């Protein structure tokens, strides 16, 4: 390990510890050191493996992904356990889904259990006031269920979901101020219900929350500069600069910019699209933060954190789809440009979708069409593509788009299907996709690690405050286009199309 790699690893360790320490107040029952170990275990394992390798040899892509998948799964498990214990001790988390009993008998049992577990949070006069917040012509309230996490208001919808939620929320805010957050969720068929949960942003905690700045521009800028350096170093290797030549002439670093700049631009546009759309809907979100990595691709991507619930399914859809569309619209021309600068090489047994020196474009319908368009007759039956660094950046942008569009859990695709079909149907879609991806991973071995990661990913998404009002036709169509784009990227080039393209 070089001195630069050691310093970058040390910087990453300190940064991850500070991030965990900053966010651990929401996971109070999870030890900080354990979360830090989960975050840092992948790079530490890869560093140890690289030290054991003979000089000049590199780790296969699948081996590189395994520590991140296992470490990520361990971290997600710790987070879920921490949130569960946090709820048990401190009460409801604002954006957590409120379970609906499967039958009236179950509801009665749960109501009795809830009555023993927690005192009734409303006085008799307050309960009367709450009931008056539900006009008969809007939502016919039948009963209130007091739970440790929420007050469930069950009844029958008498008007459109949008009108009902707007009216009831306005009435509750006029009577109770900011004491509660009102969540409108799908319940039994044709019986949506309201849930009142304690508002974590109420007056008592508002000063604390407002004093915590969401946006730390200096931290975001620092991470961006470090990631620019790590990706540029990796880019020099992709451009064919040997480590010995780089040590002798550090000015060769500029040759890596053809990889690092477009890659960071793609990742930045993806996260900024999420961020700006969230700001449009007044959803609290952090600035995009890049994650540097001193080896492999030079970065592990970028992320933003959403700190408040989505107001409705339209906002959930728009925020989710903005990122993949933004990165795809930018990645497509960059990939085409990079392919036109790439060279043709012989198709061998080592040619696959992860071999940048000998990429087989036939694994993807989109890549096959784009490769033929950019390279023309040079790309023939027994040929593969040696990607230019610019093409690698555009190609990774396409892969990132596809992985984010997977309709599972809290991925962008999971948010999209949740907004389109509702939370219950989205969970069914997610289960089916998880199973199909495992089957696809067995056939296309390069996707097996990602398929296993999806399989262990929690298949549940946090509800919007108004999680009942459906999307308009325009958004439904756009969502179907996004899912079709996912299929276009992952679908192998059909034999008939390959023959027509002379591939």
C-alpha positions as a printed Julia matrix, in Angstrom:
503×3 Matrix{Float64}:
   0.0     0.0     0.0
   1.35    3.38   -0.98
   1.44    6.37    1.36
  -1.31    8.1    -0.66
  -3.59    5.05   -0.42
  -2.95    4.8     3.34
  -3.79    8.47    3.88
  -6.96    8.16    1.79
  -8.03    5.09    3.74
  -7.36    6.93    7.0
  -9.36    9.92    5.76
 -12.24    7.62    4.77
 -12.18    5.97    8.19
 -12.29    9.31   10.04
 -15.02   10.63    7.75
 -17.2     7.52    8.12
 -16.83    7.69   11.92
 -17.92   11.34   11.97
 -20.91   10.55    9.75
 -21.97    7.64   11.96
 -21.5     9.68   15.11
 -23.59   12.5    13.61
 -26.48   10.27   12.59
 -26.39    7.78   15.47
 -28.86    9.88   17.5
 -31.56    8.42   15.24
 -30.2     4.91   15.95
 -29.61    5.39   19.66
 -29.75    1.7    20.51
 -27.02    0.74   18.03
 -23.4     1.16   19.21
 -21.51    3.74   17.14
 -18.41    1.55   16.87
 -20.46   -1.31   15.42
 -21.96    0.88   12.71
 -18.49    2.2    11.91
 -17.11   -1.32   11.59
 -19.93   -2.21    9.18
 -19.14    0.82    7.01
 -15.37    0.34    6.99
 -15.22   -3.45    6.69
 -15.45   -3.53    2.83
 -12.44   -1.25    2.11
 -10.4    -2.86    4.9
 -11.08   -6.35    3.54
 -10.19   -5.26    0.0
  -6.96   -3.65    1.18
  -5.94   -6.88    2.96
  -6.8    -8.95   -0.12
  -4.83   -6.63   -2.4
  -1.78   -6.93   -0.12
  -1.96  -10.71   -0.41
  -2.1   -10.63   -4.22
   0.99  -10.99   -6.34
   2.22   -7.75   -7.91
   0.49   -6.92  -11.18
  -2.62   -8.99  -10.43
  -6.04   -7.47   -9.77
  -9.11   -8.71   -7.96
 -12.06   -9.87  -10.1
 -15.05   -7.54  -10.11
 -17.27  -10.1    -8.35
 -14.76  -10.53   -5.53
 -14.57   -6.74   -5.12
 -18.35   -6.49   -4.77
 -18.74   -9.26   -2.18
 -17.36   -7.27    0.82
 -19.58   -4.3    -0.09
 -22.66   -6.52   -0.36
 -22.0    -8.28    2.94
 -20.95   -5.09    4.72
 -23.96   -3.22    3.31
 -26.34   -5.99    4.35
 -24.83   -5.98    7.86
 -25.17   -2.2     8.08
 -28.81   -2.3     6.91
 -29.56   -5.0     9.49
 -27.98   -2.9    12.25
 -29.99    0.14   11.14
 -33.26   -1.8    11.19
 -32.5    -3.25   14.62
 -31.52    0.18   15.91
 -34.7     1.8    14.59
 -36.85   -0.95   16.09
 -35.32   -0.5    19.53
 -35.5     3.28   19.15
 -39.23    3.08   18.45
 -39.78    0.77   21.42
 -38.09    3.24   23.74
 -38.98    6.65   22.25
 -42.21    6.11   20.32
 -43.09    6.48   16.66
 -40.78    7.49   13.87
 -42.61    9.97   11.69
 -42.25    8.31    8.31
 -42.56    4.67    9.41
 -45.56    2.78    8.01
 -48.36    2.07   10.46
 -49.55   -1.55   10.2
 -53.21   -2.21    9.56
 -54.84   -5.26   11.2
 -55.94   -7.96    8.8
 -59.4    -8.34   10.37
 -61.79   -6.72   12.83
 -60.97   -9.46   15.35
 -57.26   -8.7    15.07
 -58.03   -5.01   15.42
 -59.88   -5.61   18.68
 -57.01   -7.7    20.07
 -54.45   -5.1    19.08
 -56.58   -2.32   20.58
 -56.71   -4.14   23.93
 -52.97   -4.75   23.83
 -52.32   -1.15   22.94
 -54.5     0.05   25.79
 -52.38   -1.94   28.23
 -49.1    -0.8    26.65
 -49.7     2.95   26.58
 -51.93    5.51   28.22
 -54.55    7.25   26.1
 -52.79   10.35   24.72
 -55.98   12.45   24.37
 -58.41   13.7    26.95
 -62.16   13.27   26.42
 -62.55   16.82   25.16
 -59.55   16.42   22.82
 -61.03   13.21   21.45
 -64.28   15.0    20.73
 -62.33   17.75   18.98
 -60.47   15.14   16.93
 -63.71   13.46   15.85
 -65.06   16.82   14.72
 -62.06   17.17   12.39
 -63.61   14.47   10.16
 -66.69   15.9     8.36
 -69.22   13.21    7.39
 -69.24   14.34    3.78
 -65.47   13.92    3.56
 -64.5    10.95    5.73
 -67.04    9.1     7.86
 -65.08    8.33   11.05
 -66.18    5.11   12.74
 -63.66    4.46   15.52
 -60.33    5.49   17.01
 -57.6     2.99   17.9
 -54.96    4.12   20.36
 -51.56    2.53   19.69
 -48.17    3.08   21.3
 -46.95    4.46   17.96
 -50.01    6.28   16.63
 -53.71    7.04   16.84
 -55.5     5.19   14.03
 -58.65    6.81   12.68
 -60.74    4.29   10.71
 -63.83    4.95    8.67
 -65.14    5.27    5.13
 -63.97    7.64    2.43
 -66.79    9.86    1.18
 -64.92   11.98   -1.39
 -61.67   11.94   -3.34
 -58.54   11.0    -1.34
 -56.87   14.33   -2.11
 -59.86   16.34   -0.86
 -60.21   14.16    2.24
 -56.55   14.44    3.23
 -56.4    18.2     2.61
 -59.6    18.86    4.59
 -58.76   16.63    7.55
 -55.17   17.89    7.75
 -56.34   21.51    7.73
 -58.86   20.79   10.49
 -56.34   18.94   12.69
 -53.7    21.64   12.26
 -56.23   24.3    13.24
 -57.15   22.39   16.41
 -53.87   20.74   17.45
 -51.23   22.91   15.75
 -48.06   20.99   14.94
 -48.56   18.37   17.67
 -49.21   15.56   15.17
 -48.2    14.46   11.71
 -51.17   13.17    9.73
 -50.52   10.1     7.57
 -53.14    8.78    5.13
 -52.46    5.12    4.31
 -53.97    2.26    2.37
 -55.83   -0.13    4.64
 -58.34   -2.86    3.9
 -59.73   -2.77    0.32
 -61.5     0.58   -0.21
 -60.92    1.5     3.45
 -57.96    3.88    3.73
 -57.24    5.08    7.26
 -55.64    8.1     8.91
 -52.84    7.84   11.46
 -51.78   10.59   13.84
 -48.16   10.21   14.96
 -46.16   12.51   17.27
 -44.49   15.21   15.21
 -40.69   15.11   15.69
 -40.53   18.64   14.28
 -43.03   20.04   16.77
 -42.43   23.28   18.68
 -40.61   21.53   21.51
 -37.93   20.16   19.16
 -37.99   22.82   16.47
 -35.13   24.87   17.89
 -32.94   21.77   18.03
 -33.74   20.75   14.47
 -33.36   24.2    12.96
 -29.98   24.59   14.68
 -28.74   21.47   12.89
 -27.73   22.58    9.44
 -28.73   20.07    6.79
 -26.34   21.44    4.21
 -22.63   21.39    4.93
 -21.14   22.83    1.75
 -17.54   22.58    2.97
 -17.95   18.87    3.73
 -19.62   18.29    0.36
 -16.87   20.23   -1.44
 -14.12   18.4     0.44
 -15.57   15.0    -0.44
 -15.95   16.09   -4.05
 -12.28   17.12   -4.29
 -11.04   13.91   -2.65
 -13.25   11.83   -4.95
 -12.01   13.81   -7.95
  -8.46   12.86   -6.98
  -9.19    9.15   -6.39
 -11.15    8.78   -9.64
  -8.47   10.66  -11.6
  -5.79    8.32  -10.24
  -7.89    5.34  -11.3
  -8.5     7.07  -14.65
  -4.76    7.22  -15.35
  -4.61    3.43  -15.01
  -7.62    3.04  -17.32
  -5.86    5.32  -19.83
  -2.91    2.92  -19.92
  -0.5     4.82  -17.65
   1.57    2.36  -15.6
   2.14    3.0   -11.86
   5.88    3.31  -12.51
   5.34    5.96  -15.19
   2.92    7.84  -12.94
   5.4     7.91  -10.05
   8.12    9.14  -12.4
   5.95   11.81  -14.03
   3.0    12.93  -11.83
   1.79   15.28  -14.59
   0.38   12.17  -16.3
  -2.44   12.48  -13.75
  -4.27   14.76  -16.19
  -4.83   11.8   -18.5
  -7.25   10.42  -15.93
  -9.55   13.44  -16.22
 -11.27   11.95  -19.29
 -12.65    9.34  -16.88
 -13.05   11.21  -13.6
 -14.76   14.39  -14.81
 -17.59   12.74  -16.79
 -18.13   10.11  -14.08
 -18.45   12.7   -11.32
 -20.66   14.81  -13.57
 -23.02   11.86  -14.09
 -23.14   10.97  -10.4
 -23.52   14.63   -9.44
 -26.39   15.23  -11.86
 -28.12   12.1   -10.52
 -28.0    13.27   -6.9
 -28.58   16.95   -7.68
 -31.74   15.99   -9.59
 -32.98   14.25   -6.43
 -31.94   17.2    -4.26
 -33.49   19.97   -6.37
 -36.75   18.07   -6.79
 -36.91   17.5    -3.03
 -36.35   21.23   -2.49
 -39.19   21.98   -4.91
 -41.56   20.01   -2.66
 -40.09   21.53    0.54
 -38.71   18.15    1.61
 -35.69   18.4     3.92
 -32.63   16.88    2.23
 -28.85   17.14    2.47
 -26.51   18.23   -0.29
 -25.03   15.41   -2.41
 -22.03   13.76   -0.74
 -19.51   11.76   -2.78
 -17.86    8.65   -1.37
 -14.16    8.4    -2.36
 -12.41    5.06   -2.71
  -8.64    4.8    -3.28
  -8.91    1.78   -5.62
 -11.25   -0.05   -8.03
 -13.48    2.66   -9.64
 -12.17    5.48   -7.45
 -15.57    6.11   -5.87
 -18.44    4.21   -4.39
 -20.97    6.71   -5.73
 -22.77    9.63   -4.13
 -25.85   10.06   -1.96
 -28.23   12.51   -0.36
 -30.2    12.0     2.84
 -33.9    12.85    2.99
 -34.76   14.01    6.52
 -38.52   14.52    6.31
 -41.41   12.47    4.92
 -42.74   12.95    1.4
 -45.97   14.96    1.36
 -47.71   12.73   -1.21
 -47.08   10.06   -3.83
 -46.56   12.66   -6.58
 -43.6    14.08   -4.68
 -42.29   10.58   -3.98
 -42.47    9.76   -7.7
 -40.91   13.0    -8.91
 -38.01   12.91   -6.46
 -37.32    9.23   -7.22
 -37.45    9.41  -11.02
 -35.51   12.68  -11.33
 -32.18   11.02  -10.47
 -32.21    8.09  -12.95
 -33.57   10.24  -15.76
 -30.96   12.93  -15.13
 -28.05   10.46  -15.11
 -29.37    8.55  -18.13
 -29.89   11.66  -20.28
 -26.28   12.64  -19.56
 -24.77    9.13  -19.74
 -26.23    8.26  -23.14
 -24.4    10.91  -25.26
 -21.21   10.52  -23.2
 -21.27    6.77  -23.78
 -21.85    7.22  -27.51
 -18.98    9.72  -27.68
 -16.71    7.41  -25.69
 -17.61    4.42  -27.87
 -16.65    6.38  -30.97
 -13.19    6.89  -29.37
 -12.87    3.23  -28.36
 -11.08    0.51  -30.29
 -12.09   -2.93  -31.49
 -10.47   -6.02  -30.0
 -10.87   -9.75  -30.4
 -13.78  -11.48  -28.67
 -12.37  -14.04  -26.21
 -13.6   -16.17  -23.32
 -12.65  -13.35  -20.96
 -14.88  -10.84  -22.78
 -17.87   -9.95  -20.63
 -19.9    -7.02  -19.42
 -17.38   -6.09  -16.71
 -14.17   -6.36  -18.73
 -13.42   -2.8   -19.83
 -10.51   -4.0   -21.99
 -12.71   -6.48  -23.84
 -16.38   -5.61  -23.35
 -18.95   -7.84  -25.0
 -21.79   -5.44  -26.01
 -24.22   -8.28  -26.7
 -25.2    -8.63  -23.05
 -27.38   -5.5   -23.36
 -29.81   -4.55  -26.09
 -29.14   -0.86  -25.47
 -25.35   -1.25  -25.47
 -25.44   -3.4   -28.61
 -27.5    -0.83  -30.51
 -25.39    2.08  -29.28
 -22.12    0.28  -30.0
 -23.17   -0.49  -33.56
 -24.29    3.11  -34.05
 -20.96    4.5   -32.79
 -18.54    1.99  -34.35
 -20.42    0.89  -37.45
 -18.98   -2.0   -39.44
 -15.89   -2.17  -37.2
 -18.01   -3.97  -34.61
 -18.58   -7.4   -36.11
 -19.47  -10.93  -35.03
 -16.2   -11.98  -33.34
 -15.21   -8.61  -31.93
 -15.41   -6.86  -28.57
 -14.78   -3.26  -27.48
 -11.77   -1.89  -25.63
 -13.43    1.03  -23.89
 -11.98    4.52  -23.88
 -11.97    6.06  -20.35
 -14.8     8.38  -21.43
 -16.81    5.35  -22.55
 -16.17    3.66  -19.2
 -17.62    6.67  -17.39
 -20.72    6.72  -19.63
 -21.06    2.94  -19.33
 -20.93    3.12  -15.51
 -23.57    5.85  -15.67
 -25.87    3.49  -17.59
 -25.2     0.68  -15.09
 -25.9     3.02  -12.15
 -29.17    4.04  -13.82
 -30.2     0.41  -14.23
 -29.32   -0.58  -10.67
 -31.19    2.4    -9.24
 -34.27    1.63  -11.34
 -34.66   -1.82   -9.78
 -38.21   -1.74   -8.32
 -37.18   -3.02   -4.89
 -37.38   -1.43   -1.46
 -35.91    2.04   -1.1
 -34.11    2.12   -4.43
 -35.36    4.74   -6.88
 -37.28    2.05   -8.76
 -38.9     0.91   -5.5
 -40.08    4.48   -4.84
 -41.42    4.7    -8.41
 -43.56    1.54   -8.25
 -44.71    2.51   -4.76
 -45.91    5.86   -6.08
 -47.54    4.24   -9.13
 -49.27    1.24   -7.55
 -49.31    1.83   -3.81
 -47.24    0.33   -1.02
 -48.87   -3.11   -0.91
 -48.58   -3.81   -4.64
 -45.05   -2.38   -4.69
 -43.98   -4.97   -2.12
 -45.38   -7.75   -4.33
 -43.57   -6.33   -7.37
 -40.36   -6.14   -5.33
 -40.6    -9.79   -4.28
 -41.13  -10.89   -7.89
 -38.19   -8.78   -9.1
 -35.93  -10.18   -6.36
 -36.76  -13.73   -7.51
 -36.31  -12.9   -11.21
 -32.97  -11.22  -10.54
 -31.66  -14.31   -8.74
 -32.64  -16.43  -11.75
 -31.05  -13.86  -14.08
 -27.92  -13.79  -11.92
 -27.55  -17.57  -12.26
 -27.69  -17.2   -16.07
 -25.63  -13.97  -16.23
 -23.04  -14.66  -13.53
 -21.76  -11.06  -13.44
 -25.12  -10.0   -11.95
 -25.22  -12.73   -9.3
 -23.68  -10.62   -6.53
 -26.07   -7.74   -7.24
 -28.99  -10.22   -7.35
 -28.05  -11.53   -3.9
 -27.76   -7.97   -2.6
 -31.29   -7.26   -3.86
 -32.53  -10.51   -2.34
 -31.46   -9.44    1.16
 -32.54   -5.82    0.75
 -35.59   -4.91    2.9
 -38.55   -4.83    0.55
 -40.46   -2.01    2.21
 -40.64    1.68    1.49
 -41.61    4.46    3.86
 -45.07    5.9     3.14
 -45.8     9.43    2.05
 -47.99   11.51    4.35
 -50.79   11.19    1.79
 -50.09    7.68    0.57
 -53.54    7.11   -0.96
 -53.99    9.71   -3.71
 -52.93    8.11   -7.01
 -50.72    9.58   -9.72
 -51.98   11.25  -12.87
 -51.78    9.5   -16.26
 -48.7    11.47  -17.33
 -46.66   10.27  -14.37
 -47.93    6.7   -14.77
 -46.75    6.74  -18.39
 -43.37    8.19  -17.4
 -42.98    5.48  -14.77
 -43.67    2.76  -17.33
 -41.08    4.34  -19.65
 -38.52    4.23  -16.81
 -39.25    0.54  -16.18
 -39.01   -0.15  -19.93
 -35.62    1.59  -19.89
 -34.5    -0.84  -17.18
 -35.51   -3.78  -19.36
 -33.76   -2.22  -22.38
 -30.5    -2.02  -20.42
 -30.65   -5.49  -18.84
 -32.19   -7.45  -21.72
 -29.51   -9.34  -23.7
 -29.34   -8.61  -27.41
 -31.78  -11.04  -29.11
 -30.26  -13.34  -31.71
 -32.51  -11.99  -34.45
 -31.46   -8.39  -33.71
 -27.82   -9.44  -33.45
 -28.03  -11.1   -36.89
 -29.67   -7.98  -38.35
 -26.85   -5.83  -36.9
 -24.19   -8.33  -38.0
 -23.19   -8.91  -34.4
